[in-house]
């Protein structure tokens, strides 16, 4: 009895004291942990790391400090961080976040097998099936058939996981790179799971790999009937039809997929972009893209997200006026997009819409002031609008922004600078810019042609000009501009009447385009042959009425010459 009383007295007297000590220790830990966390919050990571490591030594039973050390070391030193993350996980094996931390570090250190095993543990802990699928994908990558077999057996009979398990098994077979074996494996799966779309699609894919396009077509048609809103199925069916030469049927299949109301706009845009960016620049691909873009235009033409894509497709087809309209809609309606600005100003310049191109280029330069291409297009547009001094300023500013590796952009900029100097009658400076371009590459067509232009203007020896023309012709072909230069070289030795006849002969025989004729007019103007220059400009205008505003300015400037 006395013993029992003593025991009770001991419990009431001693246990509260121990409990109080434990509480004090816990409070001290919390305070220290809070101090370390504060250092981390204010981004004093070095001090925070020291404090957390100290806490790991003092409180080895606490998972928090070890986890914090791992987080602080993860980016710069994942190998050192891993033991701390693993310690935290050992102390609290049911904490999902600690699993994610260790998995991330193992992934960085390329320890895929260990990471995959942990992902499966995470699935068993909280049923995060995405982690289980990632584990399977890693085992596919490492060709670990033993683990894959276990994985498939675990999930393939469970309805909620069955489709993904079948996909994993198919991926395993696909990696064999043997279409015949792949088809046999898929057929076995089809016998077990005839209603699984992924199996049917894989059978069609395997038939396609074996060039059995008729069989592939039948399977894809079945899938298209069962899943009419799956644009990928229609796309695959179109490919099977294309391979049999049934191009109109292929286009119709894609159209049906596009017209289905359940297909999201974002998916339609993805399909069109894939067609547009396809490495196969075949006429039927371009025809398909144009056909689908018209469907997109009818269905979603008011959606700003479609504007730039429609512009790209019409530009790709050479329908430049329509492309310009869509690019302008994008610029007006959507947030600024640098690529769209480039495309728009490039097309406006190519169509001779100089004043509109200048407006676009000026807006682009204001939005992207530290970009070489903005300065280049701005300078080009200024040149086209005869604002040569201002063009030079913009081009000089842009030159410092071009990386040394971007030789093509540098050549274009040097060419425009040379044009500006030539138009300002600073021919020596123009030749310096041409020389800089020739130092970058062995031969550049536009710079070489401009050099010939200056030689003609400055009255270089006929043999020297002929040699330059012959070299250009060898590299670039007998272009209309070369023919124009040859006529001009001939015209220098003729009377005014003979020059006129020579120009008429040029129109009848070689039919130079509007650009070549404008170039002849510019050369005549610099040679003081005003009437001949006017004649060349008027002929250019007959060929391309779009140039009316630009050429009228030039003709007006000639009229002012006494």
C-alpha positions in Angstrom: 0.0 0.0 0.0 2.8 2.4 0.9 4.5 1.5 -2.4 1.4 2.5 -4.4 1.1 5.8 -2.5 4.8 6.5 -3.3 4.2 5.8 -7.0 1.3 8.1 -7.1 3.2 10.8 -5.3 6.1 10.3 -7.8 3.8 10.7 -10.8 2.1 13.8 -9.5 5.4 15.4 -8.5 7.9 14.4 -11.3 5.8 13.9 -14.5 4.5 17.5 -14.7 8.1 18.6 -14.3 9.2 16.5 -17.3 6.2 17.7 -19.3 7.1 21.3 -18.5 10.7 20.7 -19.7 9.5 19.1 -22.9 7.2 22.1 -23.5 10.0 24.5 -23.0 12.2 22.6 -25.4 9.4 22.6 -28.0 8.9 26.4 -27.5 12.7 26.9 -28.0 12.6 24.9 -31.2 9.7 26.9 -32.5 11.4 30.1 -31.8 14.6 29.0 -33.4 12.7 27.7 -36.5 10.8 31.0 -36.7 14.1 33.0 -36.6 15.6 30.9 -39.4 12.4 31.2 -41.5 12.4 35.0 -41.1 16.0 35.1 -42.6 14.7 33.0 -45.5 11.7 35.4 -46.0 14.0 38.4 -46.2 16.2 36.4 -48.6 19.2 36.2 -46.4 19.6 32.6 -47.5 23.1 32.1 -46.3 22.2 33.0 -42.7 19.0 30.9 -43.0 20.9 27.9 -44.2 23.3 28.1 -41.2 20.4 28.3 -38.8 18.5 25.4 -40.3 21.6 23.2 -40.4 22.2 24.0 -36.7 18.5 23.1 -36.0 19.1 19.7 -37.8 22.0 18.9 -35.4 20.1 20.0 -32.3 16.7 18.5 -33.2 17.4 15.4 -35.4 13.9 14.1 -34.8 12.3 17.2 -36.5 11.6 17.0 -40.2 11.0 20.7 -40.9 14.7 21.9 -40.7 15.9 19.1 -42.9 13.3 19.9 -45.5 14.2 23.7 -45.4 17.9 22.9 -45.9 17.0 20.7 -48.9 14.9 23.6 -50.4 17.7 26.1 -50.0 20.3 23.8 -51.5 18.1 22.3 -54.3 18.9 24.8 -57.1 22.7 25.2 -56.7 23.7 21.9 -55.1 21.0 19.2 -55.5 23.5 16.4 -54.6 24.1 18.0 -51.2 20.4 18.7 -50.8 19.2 15.1 -51.4 20.3 13.6 -48.0 18.4 16.4 -46.1 15.3 15.8 -48.2 15.5 12.1 -47.6 15.9 12.6 -43.9 12.7 14.7 -43.8 10.9 12.0 -45.7 12.1 9.3 -43.3 10.9 11.3 -40.3 7.5 12.0 -41.9 6.8 9.3 -44.6 3.2 10.3 -45.0 3.9 13.9 -46.0 3.3 14.2 -49.8 5.3 17.4 -50.1 8.4 15.7 -48.8 7.9 13.0 -51.5 7.7 15.7 -54.2 10.9 17.3 -52.8 13.0 14.1 -53.0 11.5 13.1 -56.4 12.5 16.5 -57.8 16.1 16.2 -56.6 16.4 12.6 -57.9 15.1 13.8 -61.2 17.7 16.6 -61.3 20.4 14.1 -60.5 19.1 11.7 -63.2 18.3 9.0 -60.7 15.2 8.0 -62.6 14.8 4.5 -61.1 14.8 5.7 -57.5 12.4 8.6 -58.4 10.0 6.2 -60.2 9.8 4.0 -57.1 9.1 7.0 -54.9 6.4 8.1 -57.4 4.7 4.8 -56.9 4.9 5.3 -53.2 3.3 8.6 -53.5 0.4 7.1 -55.5 -0.1 4.5 -52.7 -0.1 7.3 -50.2 -2.6 9.8 -51.8 -3.7 8.1 -55.1 -2.0 10.8 -57.2 -2.2 8.8 -60.5 -0.3 11.4 -62.5 2.8 10.4 -60.5 2.2 6.7 -61.2 2.0 7.6 -65.0 5.2 9.5 -64.8 6.9 6.5 -63.1 5.7 4.3 -66.0 7.0 6.8 -68.6 10.4 6.7 -66.9 10.4 2.9 -67.0 9.5 3.0 -70.7 12.4 5.4 -71.3 14.8 3.1 -69.4 13.3 0.0 -71.0 12.6 -1.6 -67.5 10.2 -4.2 -68.7 10.0 -6.0 -65.3 8.7 -2.9 -63.5 6.4 -2.0 -66.4 4.9 -5.5 -66.3 4.1 -5.1 -62.6 2.7 -1.6 -63.2 0.4 -2.7 -66.1 -0.8 -5.7 -64.1 -1.6 -3.4 -61.1 -3.8 -1.0 -63.2 -5.1 -2.6 -66.3 -8.0 -4.4 -64.7 -9.2 -1.2 -62.8 -11.8 0.7 -64.8 -10.7 4.1 -63.7 -7.1 3.5 -64.7 -7.6 1.1 -67.6 -7.3 3.5 -70.5 -4.0 4.9 -69.2 -2.6 1.4 -68.5 -3.4 0.4 -72.1 -1.6 3.5 -73.3 1.5 2.6 -71.3 1.5 -0.9 -72.7 1.2 0.5 -76.2 4.0 2.9 -75.6 6.2 0.0 -74.5 5.5 -1.8 -77.7 5.9 1.3 -79.8 9.4 1.7 -78.5 10.4 -1.5 -80.2 10.4 0.4 -83.6 9.1 -2.8 -85.3 5.7 -2.1 -86.9 4.9 -5.8 -87.4 5.5 -6.7 -83.8 3.7 -3.5 -82.8 0.6 -4.5 -84.8 0.5 -8.0 -83.4 0.7 -6.6 -79.8 -2.1 -4.1 -80.6 -4.3 -6.8 -82.0 -3.9 -8.9 -78.8 -5.0 -5.8 -76.8 -7.9 -5.3 -79.2 -9.2 -8.8 -78.5 -9.3 -7.9 -74.8 -10.5 -4.3 -75.0 -12.4 -3.8 -78.3 -14.1 -0.7 -77.1 -11.0 1.3 -76.2 -10.4 4.1 -78.7 -6.7 4.2 -78.0 -6.3 0.6 -79.1 -8.3 1.2 -82.3 -6.2 4.3 -83.0 -3.0 2.4 -82.4 -4.1 -0.3 -84.8 -4.7 2.3 -87.5 -1.3 3.9 -86.7 0.5 0.5 -87.0 -1.3 -0.2 -90.4 -0.1 3.2 -91.5 3.5 2.4 -90.5 3.2 -0.8 -92.7 1.8 1.4 -95.6 -1.5 -0.5 -95.4 -3.3 2.7 -96.0 -6.7 1.2 -97.0 -6.8 -0.7 -93.7 -5.7 2.4 -91.8 -8.4 4.4 -93.5 -11.1 2.0 -92.4 -10.0 2.1 -88.8 -9.8 5.9 -88.8 -13.3 6.1 -90.3 -14.6 4.0 -87.5 -12.9 6.2 -85.0 -14.2 9.3 -86.7 -17.8 8.0 -86.4 -17.4 7.2 -82.7 -15.5 10.4 -81.9 -16.7 13.1 -84.4 -15.4 16.0 -82.4 -11.8 14.6 -82.3 -10.0 16.7 -84.8 -6.8 14.6 -84.5 -8.7 11.5 -85.8 -9.9 13.5 -88.8 -6.3 14.7 -89.3 -5.0 11.1 -89.2 -7.8 10.0 -91.6 -6.8 12.8 -94.0 -3.2 11.6 -93.9 -4.3 8.0 -94.8 -6.4 9.4 -97.7 -3.6 11.6 -98.9 -1.3 8.6 -99.0 -3.7 6.9 -101.4 -3.9 10.1 -103.6 -7.4 11.0 -102.5 -6.6 14.6 -101.8 -10.2 16.0 -102.1 -11.5 13.4 -99.7 -8.6 14.3 -97.3 -9.6 17.9 -97.4 -13.3 17.1 -96.8 -12.3 15.0 -93.8 -10.4 17.9 -92.2 -13.3 20.2 -93.0 -15.8 17.9 -91.2 -13.6 18.0 -88.1 -13.3 21.7 -88.3 -17.0 22.3 -88.6 -17.9 20.1 -85.6 -19.3 22.5 -82.9 -17.6 20.7 -80.1 -14.1 21.3 -81.4 -12.6 24.2 -79.4 -11.1 27.2 -81.3 -7.7 26.6 -79.6 -7.5 23.1 -81.2 -8.5 24.4 -84.6 -5.7 27.0 -84.4 -3.2 24.3 -83.4 -4.1 22.2 -86.4 -3.8 25.1 -88.7 -0.4 26.1 -87.3 0.8 22.5 -87.7 -0.2 22.7 -91.4 1.4 26.1 -91.8 4.6 25.0 -90.2 4.8 21.6 -91.8 8.2 20.9 -93.4 6.3 19.3 -96.3 5.7 22.4 -98.4 3.4 20.5 -100.8 0.6 22.2 -102.8 -2.1 20.0 -101.3 -0.9 21.0 -97.8 -1.2 24.7 -98.7 -4.6 24.1 -100.3 -5.8 22.4 -97.0 -4.5 25.2 -94.9 -6.3 27.8 -97.1 -9.5 25.7 -97.1 -9.5 25.4 -93.3 -8.6 29.1 -92.8 -11.7 30.0 -94.8 -13.8 27.8 -92.5 -12.1 29.4 -89.5 -12.8 32.9 -90.9 -16.5 32.1 -91.4 -16.8 30.5 -87.9 -14.5 32.6 -85.8 -13.6 35.6 -87.9 -14.5 38.0 -85.1 -12.1 36.4 -82.6 -8.8 38.4 -82.2 -6.9 35.2 -81.5 -7.4 34.1 -85.2 -6.2 37.4 -86.8 -2.5 36.8 -87.0 -2.9 33.1 -88.0 -5.2 34.1 -90.9 -2.7 36.7 -91.9 0.1 34.0 -91.9 -1.9 31.6 -94.0 -2.9 34.2 -96.6 0.6 35.5 -96.7 1.9 32.0 -97.2 -0.5 31.6 -100.2 0.7 34.9 -101.7 -2.7 36.6 -101.1 -0.9 39.6 -99.7 -3.7 42.2 -99.7 -5.9 39.8 -97.6 -3.0 39.0 -95.3 -2.4 42.7 -94.7 -6.0 43.2 -93.7 -5.8 40.5 -91.1 -2.5 41.7 -89.7 -3.9 45.2 -89.4 -6.9 43.8 -87.6 -4.6 42.1 -85.1 -2.5 45.3 -84.6 -5.7 47.3 -83.9 -7.6 44.8 -81.7 -5.0 42.7 -79.9 -2.1 43.5 -77.6 1.0 44.4 -79.5 2.8 41.5 -81.2 6.3 42.1 -82.5 6.2 39.3 -85.1 2.9 40.6 -86.6 4.3 44.1 -86.9 7.3 42.7 -88.8 5.0 40.8 -91.1 2.7 43.7 -91.7 5.4 46.3 -92.5 7.2 43.8 -94.7 4.1 43.1 -96.8 3.2 46.8 -97.0 6.7 47.5 -98.3 6.5 44.6 -100.8 3.1 46.0 -102.1 4.5 49.5 -102.5 2.3 50.9 -99.8 5.1 53.3 -98.6 3.1 55.7 -96.5 1.2 53.0 -94.7 4.4 51.1 -94.2 6.0 54.2 -92.6 3.1 54.5 -90.1 3.3 50.8 -89.2 7.1 51.0 -88.9 7.0 54.1 -86.8 4.5 52.5 -84.4 6.6 49.4 -84.2 9.8 51.4 -83.4 8.0 53.2 -80.6 6.8 49.9 -79.1 10.2 48.1 -79.5 12.8 50.8 -79.3 15.7 48.5 -78.5 15.3 46.2 -81.4 17.4 46.1 -84.5 14.7 44.9 -86.8 12.4 47.8 -85.8 15.1 50.3 -86.8 15.8 48.4 -90.0 12.1 48.4 -91.2 11.7 52.0 -90.0 14.8 53.1 -91.9 13.6 51.2 -95.0 10.1 52.8 -94.9 11.7 56.2 -94.5 13.9 55.6 -97.5 10.9 54.6 -99.6 9.2 57.9 -98.5 12.3 59.9 -99.6 13.2 60.9 -96.0 16.8 59.9 -96.4 18.4 61.9 -93.6 16.0 60.6 -91.1 16.4 57.1 -92.5 20.1 57.3 -91.9 19.6 58.3 -88.3 17.3 55.3 -87.6 19.6 52.9 -89.4 22.7 54.1 -87.5 20.8 53.7 -84.2 19.7 50.2 -85.1 23.2 49.0 -86.1 24.4 48.8 -82.5 21.5 46.4 -81.6 22.3 43.7 -84.2 24.3 40.8 -82.8 27.4 39.8 -84.7 25.9 36.4 -85.5 22.9 38.0 -87.4 24.8 38.6 -90.7 21.6 38.7 -92.8 20.1 41.6 -90.8 23.4 43.4 -90.9 23.6 43.1 -94.7 20.1 44.4 -95.1 20.9 47.4 -92.8 24.1 48.2 -94.7 22.1 48.0 -98.0 19.6 50.5 -96.7 22.3 52.8 -95.4 24.0 52.7 -98.8 20.7 53.6 -100.5 20.3 56.6 -98.1 23.8 57.9 -98.9 23.3 57.4 -102.6 20.0 59.3 -102.7 21.8 62.1 -100.7 24.5 62.1 -103.4 27.1 61.0 -100.8 28.4 58.3 -103.2 31.7 57.7 -101.4 29.9 56.9 -98.2 27.5 54.6 -100.0 30.5 52.7 -101.5 31.9 52.4 -97.9 28.7 50.7 -96.7 28.7 48.4 -99.8 32.3 47.5 -99.0 31.4 46.7 -95.4 28.8 44.3 -96.7 31.2 42.7 -99.1 33.6 42.1 -96.2 30.9 40.1 -94.4 30.1 37.7 -97.3 31.7 36.7 -100.5 28.8 37.9 -102.6 25.5 39.6 -101.9 23.1 40.3 -104.7 21.4 43.5 -103.6 24.7 45.1 -102.6 26.3 44.1 -105.8 23.5 45.5 -107.8 23.6 48.8 -105.9 27.4 48.9 -106.6 26.6 48.5 -110.4 24.1 51.4 -110.0 26.8 53.7 -108.5 29.3 52.7 -111.2 26.7 53.6 -113.9 26.0 56.9 -112.2 29.7 57.8 -111.8 30.6 57.0 -115.3 32.9 54.0 -114.7 34.6 52.4 -117.6 32.3 50.3 -119.7 34.6 47.2 -119.4 34.5 47.5 -115.6 30.7 47.8 -115.5 30.3 44.9 -117.9 32.6 42.7 -115.7 30.5 43.6 -112.6 27.2 42.8 -114.5 28.6 39.5 -115.8 29.7 38.5 -112.2 26.2 39.4 -110.9 24.5 37.4 -113.7 26.6 34.3 -113.0 25.6 34.4 -109.3 22.0 35.6 -109.5 20.9 34.9 -113.1 20.0 37.4 -115.8 17.4 39.3 -113.7 15.3 42.1 -115.0 17.4 44.6 -113.0 20.6 43.3 -114.8 18.8 43.6 -118.2 17.8 47.2 -117.2 21.4 48.0 -116.3 22.6 46.6 -119.7 20.0 48.8 -121.5 21.1 51.8 -119.5 24.8 51.1 -120.3 23.9 51.0 -124.0 21.7 54.1 -123.6 24.6 56.2 -122.4 26.1 56.0 -125.9 22.9 56.8 -127.7 20.9 59.9 -128.6 17.7 60.8 -126.7 15.6 59.2 -129.5 17.6 56.0 -129.4 17.3 55.9 -125.6 13.5 56.1 -126.0 13.6 53.3 -128.6 15.8 51.2 -126.3 13.3 51.5 -123.5 10.4 50.6 -125.8 12.5 47.6 -127.0 13.1 46.6 -123.4 9.3 46.6 -122.7 8.6 44.6 -125.8 11.4 42.0 -125.6 12.3 41.4 -121.9 9.3 43.0 -120.2 11.1 44.3 -117.1 8.9 44.6 -114.1 7.8 47.8 -112.4 10.7 47.7 -109.9 13.3 47.4 -112.7 11.7 50.2 -114.6 11.7 52.4 -111.5 15.4 51.6 -111.1 16.0 52.7 -114.7 14.1 55.9 -114.0 16.3 56.6 -110.8 19.5 56.0 -112.8 18.3 58.3 -115.6 17.4 60.9 -113.0 20.9 60.9 -111.5 22.4 61.1 -115.0 20.2 64.2 -115.6 18.1 62.6 -118.3 14.8 63.9 -117.0 12.5 63.0 -119.9 13.8 59.4 -120.0 13.4 59.2 -116.3 9.7 60.3 -116.6 9.1 57.8 -119.3 10.5 55.0 -117.2 8.4 56.0 -114.2 5.2 56.2 -116.3 5.9 52.7 -117.7 6.4 51.4 -114.2 3.2 52.9 -113.1 1.3 51.2 -116.0 2.7 47.9 -114.8 1.9 48.5 -111.1 -0.7 51.1 -110.3 -0.2 50.5 -106.5 3.0 52.7 -106.9 1.0 55.7 -108.0 1.5 57.9 -104.9 5.2 57.0 -104.6 6.0 57.5 -108.4 3.9 60.7 -108.6 6.2 62.2 -106.0 9.2 61.3 -108.1 7.6 62.7 -111.3 6.7 65.9 -109.5 10.3 66.3 -108.3 11.5 66.0 -111.9 9.0 68.7 -113.0 10.6 71.1 -110.7 14.0 70.7 -112.4 14.6 73.6 -114.8 
